[in-house]
Amino acid sequence: MQQLNLFQEIGSEQIVNVASVPQRSPFRYPGGKTWFVPHIRRWFSCFDTRPNELIEPFTGGGSISLAAAFEQLTNTVKMVEIDEDVASVWKTILDGNVEQLASRIESFEMNIENVKEVLFQSPISCEDRAFHTILRNRVNRGGILAAGTGLIKNGENGKGISSRWYPETLKKRILAIAAQNNINFVEGDGLKVLRENVDREDVVFFIDPPYTAGGKNAGKRLYKHSELDHEELFRTASSLRGQFLMTYDNTREIREKAQRYNFVFKAVSMKNTHHSKLTELIISRTEDF
Ligand SMILES: C[S@@+](CC[C@H](N)C(=O)[O-])C[C@H]1O[C@@H](n2cnc3c(N)ncnc32)[C@H](O)[C@@H]1O
C-alpha cells in the first residue's frame, strides 16, 4: 500500500498525541509546534532526496528545527529569530558558554525571592540574558515572554512558582542541542533570510509566523515581536524555489490570501494547552508531499 503524504494524512483527522513526541526544546513556547513533529516527518518522507537544509525563519522554541536536526531529516538546519531574549538562548547553546548556562540552571535554588532577584537585574552578557530568559519562560504564566505577563500562581498540583522548573531536564536538553553540529542560528529578520534564499532549490522552509492579522490578535499578547507584513510573507513564499510549509490560524482572511497566491491548504486538528480541539491551517505550494 502506498503511504499517505502529509496532505492526505492531515485529512484523515487523527490528532497527534503530543506525549508521544520527544520534547527537545528548552522553551515552553506559546504557539509551539511540537504537536506538528509527526506531520513534518511525513512531509520529509515524501521527498525523493533528502533536502540539504531546513530553514525556519520564525524559530521561537524551535521544535521543528530540532526534530529535523536530531532526526537528520536534512543535512543542516538554519534557525532565525528576531527576539533578542529568545535569540540569546539559542546563541548561548549553539555558539556560547553552554556549560556555564547548564550549571547555572542546575544550581539555581528555585523560590520566589531568588526568581525576583534575577528578574530585577538587567542581564549583561549573552549567557546572563539566556539564563534570565529561560527562568522567565519557566515562571511566567503560559511561558509567555511578552511584557506585562504575570508569574505562575498556583501552578501544577499547587507547586506554585516551581511547577515548571525541571533543572535536570533543561540541562540535558541544552547540552544535547549543543552537541548537534548541524544547526546554525541567525539573530535577525526571518523575512530577510527568506528573501536571501528564494533561489535555492536544495532548501525547504518551515514558516510559522506570529499571527496578528484577522480577528484573534493572539500574537500581540504572546510575542514581543508580533508585527509582520503577512502580504509580503505570502509574496516571498510564492517566489521560493524550495518547498515550504506555512502554518497559520484557520481564519477566512488567511484562507483567502492562500487562494489568491494559488497555494494549497488544509485545516489540521490539534489540541491546545487547555486540551480543547482547535484547527490550524497548513499551507503549501503543492499537495504532492
Ligand atoms: C508562532 S512563533 C513560532 C513558534 C515556533 N514554531 C515553536 O515551535 O516554538 C513566532 C516567532 O516569530 C518571532 N518573530 C516575529 N517576527 C519575526 C521576524 N521578523 N523575524 C524572525 N522572527 C520573528 C517571534 O518572536 C516568535 O518567536
The ligand as an SDF file (V2000), in Angstrom:
LIG
                    3D

 27 29  0  0  0  0  0  0  0  0999 V2000
    4.4640   31.4280   16.2410 C   0  0  0  0  0  0  0  0  0  0  0  0
    6.0090   31.7720   16.9860 S   0  0  0  0  0  0  0  0  0  0  0  0
    6.9950   30.3820   16.4590 C   0  0  0  0  0  0  0  0  0  0  0  0
    6.7900   29.1720   17.3210 C   0  0  0  0  0  0  0  0  0  0  0  0
    7.6760   28.0210   16.9160 C   0  0  0  0  0  0  0  0  0  0  0  0
    7.2550   27.4230   15.6700 N   0  0  0  0  0  0  0  0  0  0  0  0
    7.7630   26.9490   18.0130 C   0  0  0  0  0  0  0  0  0  0  0  0
    7.5060   25.7620   17.7430 O   0  0  0  0  0  0  0  0  0  0  0  0
    8.0720   27.3090   19.1390 O   0  0  0  0  0  0  0  0  0  0  0  0
    6.6300   33.0730   16.0080 C   0  0  0  0  0  0  0  0  0  0  0  0
    8.0290   33.5720   16.3750 C   0  0  0  0  0  0  0  0  0  0  0  0
    8.4740   34.5040   15.3800 O   0  0  0  0  0  0  0  0  0  0  0  0
    9.2720   35.5010   16.0090 C   0  0  0  0  0  0  0  0  0  0  0  0
    9.3270   36.6460   15.0890 N   0  0  0  0  0  0  0  0  0  0  0  0
    8.4420   37.6560   14.9320 C   0  0  0  0  0  0  0  0  0  0  0  0
    8.7990   38.4550   13.9140 N   0  0  0  0  0  0  0  0  0  0  0  0
    9.9570   37.9410   13.4090 C   0  0  0  0  0  0  0  0  0  0  0  0
   10.8090   38.3020   12.3280 C   0  0  0  0  0  0  0  0  0  0  0  0
   10.5570   39.3640   11.5420 N   0  0  0  0  0  0  0  0  0  0  0  0
   11.8850   37.5330   12.0850 N   0  0  0  0  0  0  0  0  0  0  0  0
   12.1710   36.4590   12.8510 C   0  0  0  0  0  0  0  0  0  0  0  0
   11.3970   36.0790   13.8890 N   0  0  0  0  0  0  0  0  0  0  0  0
   10.2980   36.7880   14.1570 C   0  0  0  0  0  0  0  0  0  0  0  0
    8.5700   35.7380   17.3300 C   0  0  0  0  0  0  0  0  0  0  0  0
    9.4600   36.3160   18.2620 O   0  0  0  0  0  0  0  0  0  0  0  0
    8.1420   34.3090   17.7030 C   0  0  0  0  0  0  0  0  0  0  0  0
    9.1600   33.6930   18.4470 O   0  0  0  0  0  0  0  0  0  0  0  0
  1  2  1  0
  2  3  1  0
  2 10  1  0
  3  4  1  0
  4  5  1  0
  5  6  1  0
  5  7  1  0
  7  8  2  0
  7  9  1  0
 10 11  1  0
 11 12  1  0
 11 26  1  0
 12 13  1  0
 13 14  1  0
 13 24  1  0
 14 15  1  0
 14 23  1  0
 15 16  2  0
 16 17  1  0
 17 18  1  0
 17 23  2  0
 18 19  1  0
 18 20  2  0
 20 21  1  0
 21 22  2  0
 22 23  1  0
 24 25  1  0
 24 26  1  0
 26 27  1  0
M  CHG  2   2   1   9  -1
M  END
$$$$
